[in-house]
Amino acid sequence: MPDPRRLATASAEAQQAFLIAAVQANPVAMTVLQRAAAMGLPDHGLMAGAVYQAVWNALTGRDAGFGVNDYDLGYYDASDLSEAAEDVVIKAGDAVFADLDAIVEIRNQARVHLWFCAKHGVTRAPLTSTTDAISHFASHTHAVAVRLDAAGKMEVLAPYGLGELFSLHVRPVTALADPGGWNAKCSRQQALWPEITFERTALA
């Protein structure tokens, strides 16, 4: 099998082309992207595992959908931060994706700061966009999203670039990674992708 880290030092263009092809190889991901675009969700993006795990699978010779537990679909709408408004979108998505044998979780990134403190005990400032949302993920490897533009062309959101993703060395952003949750996630993913190096964090 080719070296799974073969694109770690490739150009940004080559890495992005590989990522797009990897996501396109997963028919469920493409269906989610096409239907999300049709819903007209503002500043939306398919983010996190459905994207970076597609790359891992392509690099390591696995099926495109291997290990993908759900499809996180974020959007950004600061015009109404109520839970009720978000619930309208979630229910619309439930109908749009009902026939898929997959979990599609839709969340308004403009509301994250309203519930994050209660859930994680950390105060967070309001996010400004979907790109800003993924820039606050616990690892730069995870900070990637994709969406289809009006012409159906895939757009990649990667505020830190794709070098960390293609290095297959997953490092936490210490200020953002909850040690217990982060280490458990690393253990789960290490079992699925043993080719990847995961850095744990020290428990408090």
N, C-alpha and C positions, 0 to 999 in steps of 0.2 A: 504494500500500500504506500502511496506517496507520503512524504513527510507532512503530518497535519499542520506543522508550523511553517509551511513553505511560503505563505503569503504575509508573514509577520513583518517583513521589511519591504513589501511591495508598495507600489504607488497608491495614493488615496483613490485614484480612479480604478485601479485593478481591484482593490479591496471592495469598493462599492459595487462594481460590476459582479463580483463573486457573490456578495450578499444578496443582491437583487435576484440573481439566478437561483440561489439557495431558497429564498422565500417563494419564488415562482414555482419551484419544484413541489411545494406543498399545496395541493388543490384546496384544502380547507382554508388555509391562510389566504389564498387568492379569492376564494368566495367571500370570506369575511371582508377583505379589502374592497371588493367590488360592491358589495351590499352596503358597506359603510359609506362609500362615496355616494351611492344612490340615496342614502338617507339624508345627505346634506349636512352632516354633523360639522359644526364649525371647528376649524383648527384641530382636526382629529388625527389620530395615528394608532396603528397597531404596534404595540410596544412590548419590550422586555422579552420573555422567554420564547414566544412564538417567532421572534426575529433572531436573537443571538443563538438560540438552540438550533435553528435551521442552519446557521453557519457552521456550528460545531458538527452537526450531522453530515454536512457536505464535506467538511474537511477530514472527517474520520470514516467516511464510507458507510454511514448509516442511512436508513430511510428518512426522508425529509421531515416526517412528523414524529419521529422517535422522541419520547420523553416530554413532548409538549402536553402539559396537563390542561391548559386553558389558553384562551386568546384574549389578552387584555387590550381593550379598545378605549383609549382616552380621547376626550374632546375638551375644548376650552370655551366656556360661555360664561362670562362674568356679568351678563345682563340680569340674571336671576339666580341667586345663590341658595335658593331654598331647596330643601330636600325634596319637596313636592315636584318642583320643576325637573330636577334630575330624575325623579322616579318616572315621570312621563316619558323621558328618553329611554330609560332602562326598559320600561314595558313595551315601547315601540320596538326596541331591539329584540326583546324576547319573541315578538311575533316575526320579525324579519329573519331571525336565525333559528327559528323553532325546528326546522327540518334537519339541521346539522347535528351530526353525532359528535358534538363538541360543546364545551362551555365557553360562551362569549360574555365577558364581564365588561360592562360599559360604565365609565365613571367620568364625571365632570372634574377636570383638574383644577378648575377655579375654586372648587369647594374643599380641596384637600386640607387647607389650613384650619378649617372649621372642625374637622374630626381627628386630625392627626395627634393633637396634644392629648386628647382623652384616650386614644388608643395606645400611644407610645410614650406618653409622659414627656414629650419634647415640644416646645413651642416652635412653630414654623410660620414664617412670613407668607402672605398670599403669593401664589405663583402668578406669573404673567403670561404664560403660554404653555402649550404642550411641550415645546422644546425645553422651556424652563423646568417643566415637571420632570422630564427624564434626566435633566442635568443634576437633579437632586436624588437620583437613585443611589443605592449603597455601593455600587461599583461602576467604574467607567465602562467596564465590559457590558453592563446591563443598559447603559445609557444610549439606547438606539431605538428608533421607531421608523415605520414606513407608512406611506399612504399613496393613493393614486390621485394624480392631478386630473384636471378637467378633460385632458386628452387620453386618460387611462395610462399615463406613464408613471412609473413608480418613483416616488421622491423619498430620499433617505434623510432622516433627522438624526444627526450624530454630533452633539455639541462638543465632544472631546475627540472627534475623529474615530477611526476604527482600529487603530494600532493595538489597543488593549485587547479587543475582541479577538484579533487574529494571532495574538501572541500565545493564546491558550493558557495564559497565566492570570488567574482571576484574583484581583487585589481589592480589599475593602477600602472605602472611604471612611476612615475611622470615625469622623464626626457624625456620619450618617448611618453606620451599620450597627444595629443592636447586636451585641456579642452573641447572646443565646440564639436568637433567630438566624443570624448570619452563619454561625458555625453549623447549625442544624441543616441549613440550606446547602452549605458546602458539602456536608456528608452525604446528603441525598443525591446531589449532582455528581459527586465523585464516583459514587457507585454506578451511575449510568454512563459517565464519560471518564474512564480512568486515564485517558491520555492527557487530561487537563490538570494543571497545577492550581490548587485552591489554597489561598492564604487564610488561615483562621485568625480570629481576633482574641485578645486576652479577655477572659471573663473578669468582671468587676469583683 
